[in-house]
Amino acid sequence: MALFCIHGLDRPDAEPVRLQHYPAHRAFLETARDWGVTIAASGPLMSDDGERMIGSLFIIEADCAVTAASFNAADPFAKANLWQSISIRRFSLRRGSIGLAA
């Protein structure tokens, strides 16, 4: 298993899309194990003033990049074309404790 960082930045004026698909997105995250993924950390990226959600960040544990990408592609946010850019990169945890699966 390896860690991957999924970093998505919302398209301009995406807040209505984000809010519309938020319940489905949250429900989807509960199925992560069905996709072979453990979510170590996740949450919205915020504007500098902390008032608006402007993207998403996930740190996940998966067997490979293909699994991470498949999980991301199935997310209702991805299906709704919420993100103007998305990157999925292998991540090496140097400091911190994010409650990874044993």
Secondary structure, 3 states (H helix, E strand, C coil): CEEEEEEEEECCCCHHHHHHHHHHHHHHHCCHHHHCCEEEEEEEEECCCCCCEEEEEEEEEECCHHHHHHHHHHCHHHHCCCEEEEEEEEECCCCCCCCCCC
